[in-house]
Amino acid sequence: MKNEEFSTLDWHVLHVETVLSIMESGPGGLSRDEARRRLEVFGPNELQAGEAASPWTVLLGQFRNVLIVILLLAIALSAFLGHAVEAAAIAVIVLFAVLLGFAQEYRAERAVESLRKMAAPTATVIREGGEVEAPARELVLGDMIILRAGDRVPADARLVEAVNLQTDEAALTGESLPVEKAAGALRSTDLPLGDRRNMAYAGTAVSYGRGRAVVTATGMGTEFGRIARMLQTVETGRTPLQANLDRVGSTLARAALGVVALIVALGLFRGQPFIDMLVFGIALAVAVVPEALPAVVTISLALGVQRMVKRNALMRRLPAVETLGSTSVICTDKTGTLTKDEMTVRKIFSSGLLWDVSGAGYEPTGGFSSPEGADGPSEPLKRLLAAAVLASDAEIVYSQAEGRWQVKGDPSEGALVTAAAKAGINRAELQASFPRVDEIPFTSETKRMTTLVSGPGGVFACTKGAPEVILGSCTMISTDRGDLPLDDRARAEIVEAARAMAGDALRVLAIARRDGAARGSAEREMTFLGLAGMIDPPRPEAGDAIKTCERAGIKPVMITGDHPVTARAVARDLGLLKGGRTVTGAELEVMGDEELEREVENIEVYARVSPAHKLRVVAALKARGHVVAMTGDGVNDAPALKKADIGIAMGITGTDVTREAAAMMLTDDNFASIVAAVEEGRGIFDNIRKYLMYLLSSNIGEIGLMAGASLLGLPLPLSAVQILYVNLATDGLPALALAVDPPEEDIMRRPPRNPREGVFSRPVIALMVAGGVWSMLINLFLFSWTLNSGRGLREAMTMSFVSLVLIQFFKAYNFRSDRHSVLDRPFANRWLNLAIAWELALLMVIVYVPALQTPFLTFSLAPGDWAIVALLSASVVPVLEATKWLVNRPAARD
């Protein structure tokens, strides 16, 4: 039987004796010879990397981009025409784009390597009856391993013995609290990983207690191995931007070939020399190709990334920035993403009053209030909190490095210590005044922890634990009138309060005290102090972020490994659950893919799910046409992060695995930062669209002018040098300035862009064609009128050249939006203002400096000529304004 086949057995339902029999092992472990033999058969206990592409393969793959191929041809053509500067500039652009793509793709495949690093380097194993330290990679099936607090579990294993054993499985299952373990067999075969209390999983950590376990899976057969295999097999699709740019490149390639053929054919038909027409046709074809497109796209993305860093979002893959703008569903993990991953006491029941506790996390700020209107913490409440602190080992400390409060020790105890600090109880001072003299540790059987402390009145006991256990040990109750006998009515009130807290998904602990205690009597005839209900609370800003997402047409969905009750409570608290379904992993198991696709639109919360379930959910949403963003921090999230259109990892609590699998990382682990990232993504795509609309409209005007003049039998209105200059002016600073245009004010009140719509929506096409056709008509009219007015060809060419450039500058301001008027914040883009001013100065130099008049075939224009050209050029503004009004009318949109 192979390692992977062993891992498919339901070890958690088998008794320990059965497991040891199958593994041919025992309490004394394996012999060294047998362990060596099994190592040869099953292989080392390590994750195997998939077949990685070589760096050269990744590098050559960058040249499969259609636009890159076109630009390589443009380099050759520019060099052929003698324009070495332009050829060198395009070459630099190509090199930059290729190296950037190579760096991103090569780095993206390191996720499995990060997963391997999470494996334990050594393990304590029993060989031939004795404990030995062995490299974790040498563990084999059937090995008996020892687990102690602080250890990282080296392989998947079935527990044989568990003494107060707790493991932190947050990275694997999303469970926010340490999981109590036991060695007994379980009944159900289809339990999710988080409920298999008699199993320990590779890569998780032992947080408390000790235990022994027999190894049931190693290497790729472990749950970590399954995740590694999913990471290797998950295919990441191309982003909408990449697909759009590929289509644009293909279209422009065909257009360039068509232009060359048309111009050469018309020239030959009119009897012009073949070489002259070929050179001219090639110059015009080069003008059609947007040489600066990769540079503008890269610069847009890079500048967007810089802005996002300031807003706590770090992009690992540049093209994914744009994908955020198309996001229609955000699948978010609960623990550490929507919540603070910091246990917090929310409610306290003391002396018949139910107190609400404000504040979140381990920061000791907040207060106490009750519906009855009681002020501040009462004396019975202070007694409860003091006893809770004395019965705890945890402490809260402020981390200067991370700028936040943290807990050292058990999270639940940290929550109690924080609540006490809110009431003015200092842990260090209290424990100094009442030193601990003995303790009875927590066990899974007793479900309580008791400490004995010394005070002025002698030794007394403080205990905390499960409400039913503590309540059964109490005969008195603390009230504002002193300690009174605990009668049936008071007991019923306590039970009801505990039930109500549990119904709100709070973890409930009871606290009690006994004066004059000794170790043998400490947990009998105690005084009941009250109940504390705690939860990992939602981030305060997450609710506002969810509302903003919804205004932007984005649906948030919770996908967590935590319990359904807890997941529903947090989702309701945040406003994420609004009547939709809550589905568990067990329900997903019996749901086919087609049924899931039908139901996925109605499901708002997924609980107790596995990594494979998360993948299915993402796939179902994508099959429905959604652009899916997936957030997460644990190893269990990594495959779904890679499968999603954009994976978002947590920077603080996230593992290296999720960071490598994700396209984006939140440096503050704040769900609200996603909103800022979405805004940047939308703005970046808008700016790329503006640039393309501006560029291609200008190219339509250029090509239309040249083709129209040829068809009308007129001389060619532009020289090859003028065409190439116009191309550089169009692709130059004004276009780059549009790439950093400020976002429109309503950008987060619009629904997500349909990724199938592409760059060229109906308004964009209408504006592009209207601007290009009007430019062609105006310049043909101006060129023909100038020739017919008795002026020379050179003067007519100069006026057409100047008019073409000025029209493009007017269009640059108009194309800042395909929806709003040019009069709406017309000069908000200061970089565009500077670019236009600079280009106008260059235009004056080309027209009037004698040394440049010869190569550019320009003529010194009179003021009257400038007035005519400026007036005709400005006529494009009302044309574009009318076009915007027509295409954005409600009737036109319908």
N, C-alpha and C positions, 0 to 999 in steps of 0.2 A: 504494500500500500504506500502511495506517495504522501509527502508532507501535506500537500493541498487536500488530499482525500481525508486524512485524519482530521483536518481543520473543519470539515463539513459535518462531523458528528456532533450531536447535541450533548456535549459533555455535561452541561449544567443539569440535565435530568437524570444523570447516572449517579449511582452511589459510589462513594470513594473506592470501595473494594472492587467494583466493576471496572472503574477507570484504571486502577492499578493492574488489574488482570489483563485488560486489553493492551496496556502499555508494557506488560511483562516487567513491571517495576515493583518496588516495595518501599517501606519506611526507610530502609538503609540506602536507597538510591541504586544506581547502576554501578557495575564494575568499570574500571578504567578501560579494560579491553572492549567491553560491550559499548561504552560511550564512543570509543574510537571507531568501532565498526559502524555504528549508526551515523556518525559524522560523515563517513565515506559514502554511505547509502543516501542519506537525506541532504547532505551538503551543509555548509555553514549557516549559522543563524544570523543572516544579514539580508538586507534588501538588495535586489538585483536591479541595476540600472537598465533601462530599455536600450535598444540599439540607437545610439546617439549619432546624429549627423556630424560629419567632420566640419571643422571650421571652413574649409574650402568649399564644401557643398553649400553651407549656409551663405557664404559670400557670393558664390555664383548664382544662387537663387534670387539674389536681389536684382539681377539683370533680366529677370523674366517680366518685370514691370513694363507694360507697353510704352508708358511715357518715357521711361529711361532709355528704351531702344530708340524712340523718336529723337530724344535729345542727343544721343550718340551720333545719329545721322546728321542732326543739326550742327554738331561740332565739325563733322567732316565737310558739310556744305559751306559753313562759314569760313573754314580754312581755305576751301577751294576758291571762295570769292575774295580772299585776301583780307578778311576781317579777323586778324589774329586775336585782337583784344576780346571780341565777342566769343570767339571759339574758346579762349582760355577761361572766360567767365562761366560759360556753360559747363565746361569740364569741371570747374571747382564745384558748381552746383550738383552735378552728377555724383562726384566723389563724396560730397557731404551727405547726400541722400542715401547712397549705397552703404557707407560706413555706419551711419546712424541706424539703418535697418538691420545691418549685420549685428551691431552691438545689442540691440533690443532682442532679436530672435535668439541669439546665442545665450544670452543671459536668462531667457525665459524658460530654458529647459533644465534649470538647476533645482527644480522643486523636489525631485526624488532624492537628490543628494542631501538636501536639507532634512528630508525625512529620515535618511540613514543616520544623520548626526544625532537624532533624538533617541536612538537606541542606546541602551545602557552599555558602557564599555566593559564592565566586569559584573560578575554575579556570584553570589554565595550558593554553592551547590553541594549536595551530599553525594559523595562517591565512596563506595565500599564502606558505608556506615560512618564516615567522618566528614566534617565540614571543610571545604576547600574553596579558595578564591580562584575562579576560572574566567578567562575571557568570555564575554557574553556570546561571541560569534561561535564558540565551541559547544554551546548548549545543544542538546539533542532531545528528541521526543522521549518521554519517560524519565527524564532527569528530575530529581527532587530538589527544589530550590527553597531557600530561606528568604523570607521577606521581612524587612524591618523598617521602622519609620525613617524616612529620608531616602530610601532606596528607589531607584527607577526600575520598574518591572521589566526583566530582560526578554520575556517571551510570553505568549499566551499560555495560561496555566489554570488547571482545576485545583481549587483550594482543598487541601487535606486537613488543615488546621487553621483556625482564625481566632486570635486572642485580641479582642478590641480592635480588630484590623479595619482601617479605613483607607480608601485610595482616592486620589484626586483624578477623576476621569474627564474633566472639563474639556481637555484638548481632543478627546476622542468622541465623547457623546454629547457635550454641551451641558452636562449636569453641573449646576452652579455650586453645589455643596459636596464635600467629601462623602463617598458612598460607604456605608457600613457593610462589611463582608461577613459571611458565615460559610461553614463547610457543608451544610446539609444539602441534599439533593432537592431540586425544584421540580414542580409538576409540569408546567406548560412548556412545550417545545418551541413555541414561536415568540418567546419573550424577547423584547428589544435588548440590545447590549446593556443599556443602563440599568435594567432590572435583573440581570444575571448576577446575583449577589455572591455566588460561589465561584466566580471566575475572576482572574486578574489578567489584564491585557498589557501587552508589550507597549512601552512608551508612556504609560501612565505612572503616577508616583504614589508611593506609600506615605500617607500623611500622619498616620497614627497606628499604634499597636504593632503586632507581629503576626507572622503566619508561615505555614509551609504549603507548598503547592507542587503538583506534578505537571511538567511541561506537556502541553497538548498540541502546540503548533509553534513552528519556528520560521524565521525568514519571511518569504513571500506567502506562507500559509497563515500568518497572523492577520489580525484585523488591520494592522498598519500595512502589512503586505498587500492586502486587498485594495487599500487606498492607493498604494504605490502603483498597482497594476491599473487602476482606474485612471490615475494621472497619466500613465503611459499611453492608454488607449483613447482617452478623451481627445476628440479633434476640435480645435478652436477654429471657428469660421472667420472669414474675412470681415472686417468692420464695414459698415455702410459707406464710410468715406473711401476706403480702399476700393470697394466695388465701383463706387461712383467715379473715382479718378481713373480707374481702368477703362470704364465706358467712355469717359471724356477723351482719354488718350487714343482709343481705337477710332472714335469719330473724327478726331483731329487728324489722325494719320490718313484716313480715307479722304478727308477734305483737302489735305496738302497735296496728295497725288492728283486729285481732280483738278485743283487749281493749276498745277504745273501743266497738265495735259491741255486744259482749256486755253490758257494764255499762249502756250507754244503753238497750238493749232490755229488760233485767231491771228497770231503774228505771221505765221507762214502763209495763211490764206491771203493776208494783205501784202505779202511779198517782202516782209522784213527779214533780215539775215537770221539764220537758224541759231548761230552761237549767241547773238545778242538776246534773242527771245528766250533761249534756254537759261542764260545767266539771270535774266530778269524774272523768269518763272520760278527759278530756284530761290531767288531773293524773296519773292512773294510767299513761297511755300514756307520758308524759314519764319516769315512774319506770322504765319498762321499758327505755328507751334508756340505754345506759351513756355518759353525757356525758363521763366522764373517761377513756374507753377510749383515744382518741388520745393524751391526756396521759400516761397510765400507760405505754402502749407506748413513746412517745417518751422518757419519763424512764428507763424500763428500759433502752432501747437506749443512751441517752446516758451513763448511769452505767456500763453495761457497757463502752462505748467508753473511758471514762476509766480503768477498771480494766485494759483491754487495752493502753492506751498504756503503763502501768507495766510491762506484760509484753511490751513491744516489738512490739505489733501495733496498727496504726493503720487504722481503718475509714474508708472514703470514702463508703460508702452504708449508712445505718443499718439498713434492713431486712435487709441481707445478714448482719448479725451472727447473726440467728436461723438463717439457712441453714446456718451452720457446724454447728449442732446436729444437722442431718439428714444431714451429709456422710457418704457411705459409701465414696467413692473419692477419694484425693488423687493427682492426676497431677502429678508433680514433675519439674522440670528438674534436670539433674545439676550443671552448672557453676555454682558460686556459691550453690547452694541446698542440695544434699546434700553438696557439696564446698566447700572453702574458697576456690576460685579462686586458689590460691596453690601453685605448683609446689613439691614437697618431695622431697628425696632420701630414699628409703626403704631402699635396699640399696646396698652398695658391695662390689665384689669386688677384693680386694687381697692380693697375696702368697699366693694359694691359699686365702684365707679369705673367707667371705661374711659381711659385717657387716650387722646390722640397725641402722637409725638411727631413734631415737625422736623424738617431737615432730612438729608439723604446722605448715605455713605458714612465714612468714618470721621468726617469733620465734626468736631464736637460743638456745633452750633445748632440751635433749635430750641423749641420750648414744648410745654405740655398744656393741653386744654381738654375740657370735658364738656359734653352736651349739657350737663347740669350747671355749667357756668363756674365751676370751681377755679380758683386762681392758683397758678403756679403748682409745683409739685407738693403734695400733701406730705405729712409726716409718715403715714403708712407707705406711701409711694417711695419716699426716700429710704425707708427701712428695706423695702423690696430691692431697690437698686443697689444699696450697699451690700446686701447679702449676695446679690448676683455677682458683684465684683469680687467679693471674697471667695466665691465658689468658682472663680475663673482663673485661667493661667494667661490669657491673651492680654496684650497691651496695644495701644494705638500710639503711633509715632508720626511725626511730620518729616517727610522726606524732602530735604532741600533740593536734591538732584532732580526729583520729578515734580516738585512744587505741589504736593498733595499729601493728605493724611493716609497712612497705611496701617494695616493690622499685622502684628506679629503673633501668630498662633491661630487658633480656630476662628473662622469667620463669625460664627454665632456668638461666641464669647466676646469677640471684638464689638459686635453690635450692642451687647449688654453694657460693656465698658463705655462705649460712646454715649449710650442713653444716660448712664450715670453721670458722665461729664457734663451733659446738658443740664443736669439738675445740680451742678456745682460740686459733685463728688469726685475728688481727685484720687485716682487709683493708687498711686505711689504713696500718698499721705495716708490713705485708709489702710493699706496693707502694712505700712510701718507702725501704725497705731494698733493694729490687730494682726500680729504675726501668725502665720500658719504653723501649727504644731503637728498636724497629721492630715491625711487625706484618704478617702476611699475612692479609687479611680472609677471612671465610667466603664461599663461593660455593656455589650449588646444584650446581655441577659437582664441586668439590673436597670438599664436605661436611665441612669442617674449618676451624678458626680457629687460627692460630699467632701467638704473640707472642715477641719476643726481648727478654730483660731482662738487665740488667747486675748482676753480683754480685761478691763478693770474689774468686772464682775465674775471673772473666771473663764473657763473654756466653754465656747458655744459652737454649734454646728450650723453650717450653711449648705444648702443643697439645691441643685437645679436638675431638671430632667423631664421626662414625659409626664403630662398632666395627670393621667390616670394612676401612674405609679406614685407620684408625690402626694396626690390627694388621698390615696389610700393609707399613707403614713401619717396623716395629720389628724389631730383631735381638737385643735384650736385654730382660730382665724384672727388675723391682725385687722383691727378697724380703727377709725378715728376716735373711738371711745375706749381703746385699749384692746387687749387680747380677750376674745370671747369664745365660748364653746362652739365647735363646728357642728351645727345641726344639719338635718336632712335638707331643709330649705336652702341653707347656704351652699351645701354641696350641689344641689340641683342648679343653683344660680351659676356656680363655677363651671359645671359641666356644659351648661348652655352657652356661657361666654366662650369657652374653649371651642365648642362646635361652631359658633359664629365666626370666630377668628379663622378656623381652618377652612370654613366656607369661602373666606376672602383670600384663600391661597397663602395664608400666613403660616409659618412654622411656629408652633406654640410650645413654649417651655414654661413649666411651673417652678416657682421659687419658694422655699420654706426655710425655717430656722428652728433650732432647739437650744434653749439655754441650759447650762449645767450638763453638758454632754460629755460622754466618753465614747471611745470607738465602738464598743459593743452596743450602745444605746442611741448612737447619733442619729439613726434613720428611723426612730420610732417616736410616737407621741410628739410630733412636730407641730409648729405653728405655721399655718398656710399664709404666705405673704401676698401671693397674686400670680398672675399670668403675664407673660410677655410674648407678643406676636410679632414676628419679624419676616422680612422678605428682602430679596434683592430688588431694590426699587427702580422704577423707570428713571431714566435721565430726565431732569426737569425740562430740558430744551428739546427732547425727542418728540413730545406731543406737538409743539409748534412746528417742528420740521415735518411731521407727518401731515399736518394741515397744509403746509406750503406745498408739499408734494402733490396733495390732492387737488389744490388749486391749479397746479401745473399739469393736471391730467395724468398723474403717476399713481398707480395703485401699490400701496405697501402691503406685503404679505409676510407673516412671521413663520419661520421654519426653525424649529428648535428640538433638541433632544430632551428637553425638560418635560415635566409632567403636564398633562392637559389642563388640570385645574390651575396650576401656576401660570401656564401660557395664556389661558383665557383671561385670568385676572389682570395680568400685565397688559394684554392687548386691549381689554375694555378700558383700563385706566388711561391708556394713551389715545383712545379714540380710534384704534386700528380695527377693532372688532365691531362691526356695525350691523350684525344680523346675518353675516355669512356663516359658513360651516367651519367647524373645527374637526380636523381629521387626524387620527393617530397613525403611527407607522404600521400597526397591526391591520388597520382598515385599508391602508395602501397596499399591503401584501396581497389582499384578496381582490383588489381593484385592478382590472386590466388596463392596458395603455389607452385603449379607445375610450373606456369609461372615464379614465382620469382626464383625458383631453376634453371630454364633454363637461365634467364637473369642475375643472380647475378654475374657471372664471368665478365660481361661487364660493370657493374655499379661501378663507382669510387667515387661518391659523393651522399649522401642521405641528403636531407634538409627538414626542417619543419616536423621532425618525432616525434612520440610519443614513450613512453616506450614499448608499445606492438609492434610497428614497429621494434624497435631495436632488440627485442627478435626474431621476424620473420627473420630478416636479418642474425642474428647469426645462427639460426636454419637452414636456407637455405645454408649457407656456410658450416656448419658441414655436412649437407646431401650430399654435393658435395665432401666430403672427406677431407676438410680443417681442420687444427688445428687452431682455432681462438683465438686470443688475443683481448680483448676489453678494451680500455682505457676510462676513464671518471672521472668526478668530482661531478656531480650533483646527486640528488636523482633519477632523471629520468634515470640515467645510471645503477642503482643498480641491477635490475633484469637481464639485459643483461650481466653485469659483472659476475653474479653468473652462468648464462647459458653458458657463453663462456668457452673454455678449460682453459683459464687463464684470470682472470679479473685484471686489473691494475688501481688502484685508485690514485688520486692526493693527496699528503700529505698536501700541503699548502692550496689550495682552495677547496679540496674535503671535503665532508660531512662525518660525522661518519658512515652514512648508507653505502656509497660507500666503505669506508675503511673496514667495517665489511664484506661486500659482496665480496670484492676482495681477490685475492690470493696474490697480490703484490701491494706495494705502492711506488710511486716515491716521495722521500723526497724533491726534488727540482721542482716538477711539470714539469719536462723537458722531452719532447718526446725523446730527444737524449739519455736519460738514459736507455730507453728501449733497445737500441742497445747494450749497455754494458751488460744488463741483458740477452739478447738473447745469447751473446757470452759466458757468464758464464753458461747458461743453456746447450748450446751445449758442452762446455768443461766438465761439470759434467757428462752428459750422456756418452760422450766418455770415461771418466775415469771409470765409472761403467762397461762399456763394456770391457775395458782393464782388469779390475780386474776379471770379469767373464771369459773372454777368457783365462787369465793366470791360474786361479784356475781350471777350468774344463779341460783345456789341461793337467794340472798336474795330475788331478784325473784320466783322461783317461790313462795316463802313469802308474799310480799306479795300477789301476784295471787291465789294460792289462798285466802288469808284473806278477801280482799274478795269474790271470786266465791262462796266457800263460804257466807259470811254472807248474801249475796243469795239464794242458792238455798234456804237454810234459813229465809228470811223474817226474819232478824235485822236489827237496825239496822246501818248501816255502822260497823265497829269502828275506823276511822281517818278523820281529817279530811284534806282536800286538803293542808293545811299540814303535817300530820304525815307524810303520804306523801312530800312533797317533802323534808322534813327527813331522813327515813329514807334517802331516795335519796342525799342529800348525805353522810350519815354512812357509808353503805355504799360510796359511790364516793370517799369522802374519804381521810383519813389512813390508816386501816387498809389500804385497798386499795393505796395508794401504798407503804406499808410492805411489803406482800407483793411488790411489784415489785422490792424490793431484798433479798429473802430470801436468806440464804447458801445456796450450792449444797449438795445432798445429798452425803454422803461417798463414795457409790458411783457418782457421776455419770459417771466415766470408766471404769467397769467394766460399763456397760450398752451394748447394741448401739445403732446409730443409730436414731433415731425414723423410722418410715415416714412420708414426707411426705404420703402419701394418707390417713393416719389423721387428720390434722388436729388441731385443739385438743382435740376431744371424743373421747377414747378411751373404751373401755368402763368402766374404773374411774372416769374423770372424770364420765361421764354418771350412773353409779350413785350416786356420792357427791353429785352436784349434785341429783339427784332425791330421794334419801333425805333429805338435809338440808332441801330445800325442802318436801317433803311433811310431814316431821315438824314443821317450824316451823308449817306451816299447821294441822296437827291440834292441836298444843299450844295455839296461840293461839286457835283456834276453841273448844277446850274451856275455856280460861281466860276468854275473853270471855263465853261462855254461862253458865259457873258463877258468874261475878261478877254478871251480871244476875239470875240465878235466886236468888242469895243475898240479894237485897233491896237491893243497892247501886245507886247512880245510874249513868246512861249515861256520864257524864263520867268517873267513877272507873273504870268497866269499860274505857272507851277508853284511859285512861292506863295501866292495867295491861297491856293488849294492846300498846300502843305501847312501853312499857319492855321487856316480854318479847321483842318482835320485835327490838329493838336488841341486847339481851343475847345472844339466840340467835346473832345474826350475829357478835358478838364471840367467842363460843365456837367458831363455825365458822371464824373467821379463823385460830385456832391449829390446828384440825384440818386445814384445807386447805393447811397448809404442805407437806404431802406427800400424794400419792394412793396411796402404797405403805407408808410407815412410820407407826408409831404416834405419836399426839400426845405420848406420854411420851418419845419419842426427842428429846432436846435441845429441850424445849418452849419455853424462853424464850431461844433462841439469837438470835432476831431482836430486837435492842434497839429498833429503830425501831418495830416492831409493839407492843412493850411500852409505849413512850411514847405511841403513837397511841391505844391502848386506854385508857390512863390519862387522856389529854386528853379523849377522847370521853365517858368516864364522868363526868368533871367537868362537861362541857357538859350531859349528860343530867340531872344533879342540879340544875343551874341552871334548866333548862327546866321541871322538875317542881316546884321549890319557890319560884322567884322570882315574886312576884305579877304583875309587869309582863309576864312571858312566859306566864303561865298562860292569859290570855284569848286571844291569837292562836293558841296551840298547843292550847287546850282541854284542859289538864292539871289534875290534882288532886293535892294533897299526900298522898303515900302514907305509911301507918304502917309501922313496922319489920316487923310481921307480914306486911304485903303484900309488902314487899321479899323476905322469906324465901321466900314462896310463889313469887313470880316468878323468883327466882334458882334455886330448886330445879327448877322446871319447865324453865327455860332450859338448865340444865346437863344435862338429860336427853338433849340432842342429842349429847353427847360419846360415850356408849356406843353409841348408834345408828350414828354414823359409824365408830367403831372396828370394830363388827361388820361393817359394809358393806365396809370395807377388807379385812378378813380373808376375807370371802366372795369378793370379786371378784379377789383376788390369790392365791387357792389355785392350785396347779399344775393341778388339774382344771378350775378356772374359766378359767384362761388358755388351756388346750388347747381 
